[in-house]
Amino acid sequence: MAGIYLHIPFCRQACHYCNFHFSVSQRNKEQIVDCLIMEMELRKGFFDACLTEAKGRAIQSIYLGGGTPSTLGINHLQKIFSALYRHFCVMEDAEITLEANPEDLTPGYLLMLRETPVNRLSIGIQSFHEPDLKYMNRSHSSKQAIQCIEQAQKAGYSNITIDLIYGTPTMDDKAFTQNLEMIVQMGIQHVSAYALTVEPYTALEVFIKRGKLQPVDEEQCARQFELLMDFLAEKGYLHYEISNFALPGMFSRHNLSYWIGAPYLGLGPSAHSYKQNKRSWNPANTTAYTQSITKGVLPLESEELSSAQQYDEYLMTSLRTMWGCSLERVESGWGIEKVYELRKQSEKYILQGLMLEIDHHFILTNKGRLFADRIASDLFWV
């Protein structure tokens, strides 16, 4: 399972909480698209060493993220896809996702989008309630949040995921439950849900420090995460990764490639790539990226993961999933002594009801998922 990620660094408006690489300027779109295509040419052999000829059309997922890819015109998208299919072997049934904001998904845009290979939409809803959207400085209204999903479904999109944020000070548990009820009512197949986090150097951090916005309550975040898990489980959604819930058969192929350690190629400013225990990334600087690519030079930095880093990464990613950490995988990769050590380290979490051992896999309980990062870091190699 191999995937390609393209970072589109344009947004119409800066959300208060966001720390991704983006620009609210809509200039230079042509230049970025041209540079993405040039980078594809420079990196078209990326998968050669890790995908055999026998596997044939090996790219199973393409994901346009950002930023806000739906700020691109259909002509831009068509140029990007034309180059992708020219330089890489893409499976006929590949999952091809476009991140979009509600205000961009007009009936006209959706109609044209259906003429592209995009077969999955990831919509940045965040909340169906106006006070939450204003607190986060989202560029759409609650009315647009509902309308865009209806319009996407009417246009023929049957594989839709939405982003949801919980723990917003303006959203009590009743309002959050209404958000969840709306997901079920609208028949949304997949949900990525995240706790509102105050990242350093964001507008949210500044406004909270100045008293212009209410601070985030960690107890509220934890309570709403538990509410989220219980509600969606009751409605038939599988909690297959800590932040991701899907109806059966609707898991994100692209996300899965990250969690199982499959190779993926990242194109665009700030995009990361991974293959055969080597990670590389472009600078989170659009000017530096375009200047280098225009000269035919890849602006990559890279690192080779040590055995200990590979172990830590496997623990971190596997414990986030419903399948958990395989002791057989640990033994084959790092030896039986590491299995003994991991068992000993995990005893306290099993006794506390935070972890279970099922069929030689360590799996976090719902309670344990509240402390996933802490547990994983405690089990790290060092």
N, C-alpha and C positions, 0 to 999 in steps of 0.2 A: 504494500500500500504506500504509494508515493504521492506527494502533493506539492502544489505550487501556490505560494502566497504573494500577492501584489499589494504594496502599500501605496494608497492614493492619499497624499497629504493635504487635502483641501476640506475645509469646513465653512459653512455659511456663518457660524456663530460659535464662540468659545464657551463650552459648558464649564461651569465653575469647578467641577471636580476633576476634569480631564488632565492627564499628564502625558498623553500620547503625543507623538510628533505630528504637528499639523500647522496650517496657516489659514487664516480667515480671508486672505487675499485670494481672489479667483483668477489672478493673472498666471501666466506661464503654464497653463494646462497643456497646451500643445507641446511645449518643451519637455514636460514631465512624461507625457505619453511617448514622445519620440525617444527619450532616454530609457524608458522601460523597454521599448522594442530593441534599442541598441544593446541593453544589458542582456536581453534574451539571446541575442546573437553571440555575445561574449561568453555566455554561460550555457549554451545549448548542449554541451557535453557533460553537464553536472552529474547526470544520473548514470552515465556510461559505466562507471566502475562499480555501481551497486545494483544495477538492474540488468539481468541477462537478456539476451536476444530472445530466449524462449518465452519470456514473459510478455513479449510483444508490446501492445499498447498499454504501457504501465502506469501512466498518470491517472489516478483515480479521483483526484479532487483538485479543484482550482478555487481559490478564495480571494476575492477582492475586498480588502479591508482598509482601515485608515484611522483618522480622517473619515471622510464621507464619500465613498465611490459614486454614490448616486448624484453627486454634483457634476459628474462627467456627462457630456452629451452622448447620445447613442453612436454618433460617428466616432467618438473617442473609443468607446467600448468595442466597436466593430474592428477598429485598427488593432487594438490590443489582442482580441481573440484571433484575428487572422494571423498575427505573428506567433501567438502561442501554439496554434495548431500547425504552423509551418515548421517551428523549431523543436517541438516536443511531441512524443507519441501519447495522445490522450485517448482514453477508453471511450467507446461510444456512449456508455451509460455513466460517464463521470459525473460526480456531484459538483456543480458549478454555482458558487454562492456569491451574491452581491450584497454587501452591507448598504443599507439605505436609511435615510431619515424620512419620517412620515410626509413631510411637506413636499418631498421630491416625487413621491409615488402618485402622480396624477394619472387619470385614465389615459391621457395621451402618451405619457412617458412609459407607462406599463404596456400599452399596445405595441410601442416600438421595441421595448425590452424583450417582448416575446419573440422578436425576430433574431435575437442574439442567443448564444448557447446557455445563458443564465437559466437555471432550473430550480434555484433555491434562493429565497430572500431572507436576509437577516435584518430585521427592522428594529431600529433603536427607539422603542416605545418608552422604556424606563418607568412610566406610570400612566394610568388613565385619568389621573386627578390633576386638575389645574394648579393647585398650590404646590404640589411636588415639582411640577415642570418649571414653575417660576423660581422655586428655590434653587434648582439645578441650572437655571438659565438655558433650558432647552429651547430650540427655535420653532417647536410645533405646539399646537394646542391639544387639549384632551379630545376635542371633536375630530381633529385631524388624525389622532392616534387610532380612533375607531374607524374612521372613513378609509384610511389607507389600507387597512387589513381587508375590509369589505371589497375595496376596489381591486386589490391584488388577487383575491379569491375569484372575483368576477372575471378577471383577466385570464384565469386558468392556472394560477399558481397554487399547487396543493402541497408544497413543501415549504412551510414558513416557520421561521424561528423568530422569537422576539427577545430583546434584552429587557430585563426588569431589574430595578434597583430597590432594595429594601433598607430600612433603617433611616430613611429621610425624616428629620424632625417634624416636618409638616404632615406626616402620614401615621396616624394611629393604627392599631391592629384592625379595627373595623374597616378603614379605608384600604388597608393592605389586602384584607380578605376579599373586598370588592374587586380589587385588581385581579386576584386569582380566579374569582368567579367569572370575570370577563374573559380570561384566557380559555376557560372550559367552554363558556357560552359561544365563543367565536370559533371553536374547533381548531385552535392553534396546536400544531403538532410537536413543537419543541420550544423549550424555554431556557435561556441562560440568565441566571439570577445572581446578582452580586450585592454584597453589603456596601453601603455608601462608605467610602474610605477617604479620609482627609490626607491627600498626598502632599509632600513638601513642595513648596513653590507654586502651588495652584492658587487660583483666585479664592477657592473655598477656604483654604487655610488662612489667607489674608483677611477675608471677611469675618471669619469666626474670631480671629484674634482681635479684630477691631470692634467686635460686638454687633456687626451688621447682620449676621446670620446666626441662628441657633446652632450650638455645637451638636455633634453626633453622639448619641447615647449608645454605648456598647451593649448594655443590657437589652435595649430595644432591638438592636441588630440580632442578637442571639435569639431572642424570643420570636422574632418574625422569621428567622431562618428555620426554627423548629416548626412554626406554623406552616411555612412553605413546604417542608418535607412531608408533614402529615397530610396536608390538604391535597397535594398533587399525587401522593401515593394512593389516597382514597379514590382519586379520579382516574387511576390506571396509568399514570406516568411513571416511568422507571427513572430512578435517581442514579444515572449511570456514571456520573462524575460530580464532584462536590458542587459545582456551579451549574450543572446541566441536567435537565429533565426532558424525557422524550416519551412519546407514545411508542409502543412496540414497533420495531422496524424503522424508526425515524431517527436513529442516532446520527450525529454529524460525522461523516467519514473523515472530514478534514481534521476535526479536533481529535478524533481517535488516532490519527497518524502521529500527532504530537505525543500522546500518552503511551503509545506502544513503542516509541523509539524508531518509527519509520523515517526514511529520508524525506526531507522537504527542502524546496528551494524558495528563498525569499528574494523578491525583486522590489526595488524602489528604496527611497531613503528610510533608514532605520530598520529595514527588513532583515530578519535573521534566517539562516539556513543551517541544516544539520544533515550529516551523513557519516556513517562509519566512525562514530565517536569524535567527530570534528565539528566544531561550531564556528560559523563565520557570520559577519554582520556588516551592513553598510552604515555609514555615519548618519546620525539623527540630525542632519543638516542638509537641507535641500540644495542650497547653493554649492556646497562641497561635492555633493553627489552628482549634480548635473555637470559641473565643470570637469570632474574626473571622467565620467562616462562619455562626454562629448569628445574627450581626447582619446577614447578607446582604452582607458585604464580603469580596471575595477578598483573601487576605493575600499576594499575589504580589510577588516581586521579579523583575526581568527585565533582559535585556541584548540589544542588537542586535549581531550578529557582524560585525566588519569584514571586508573582503575578505581580509586576511592571516589572520585567525582562521578564516575559512571554508576557506582553503587548508590551513592546518595541521590542521584537523579532518578534512578529506578525506584528507590523507596518513595521519594516525594511524589512521583507521578502515579505509581501503582496504588498507593494508599488513597489517592484521591478518587479512584474508580470503584465501581461496584464489584469488580473481580478481585481486587486486592493484590497483595504482594505474594507472589508464588515462591514457596520455599525451594521448589525444584529449580526455578530460574536462578535463585540465589546460589544454590549448590553448583549448578553448571557454570555459572559465571565467576563465582568467587570462592568456591570450595565449601566442604562440609563444616569446617570450623566456623565459618561465617554464619551458617545456619544455626549452630549451637549458640553462638553469641547473640544472634537476633532473637532466638527463643527466650533466652535468659532476660534480655532487655525488655521483651514484650510482656513478660509475666505480670508486671504491675498494672499494665493497661488492660489486660484481660480480667484481672481481679477487680478492677474499678469499673468494669462494664463498658469500657471505651473501645474494646477490640475483641474480635472473635477469631478462632482458628477453625476454618471449614475446608475440608479436603486439601490440606497442606497449603492453605492460603491464609494470610492474615488480612482481615477485613475490618474496617472501622464500623462501629455501630453509629446510629444517628447521633447519639450523645458524643461519641468520639469524633464525629465530623466537625463538631464545634471547635475542636482543638487539633485539627489535622496537621497544621503547620508545626505546632509545638511538638506533637508526638513524632512526626517525621524527623525533625531536627534533633530530637533526643536520641533517635535510632541511627543517626548518621555514623559513617565510618569513623570520623574524628569527633 
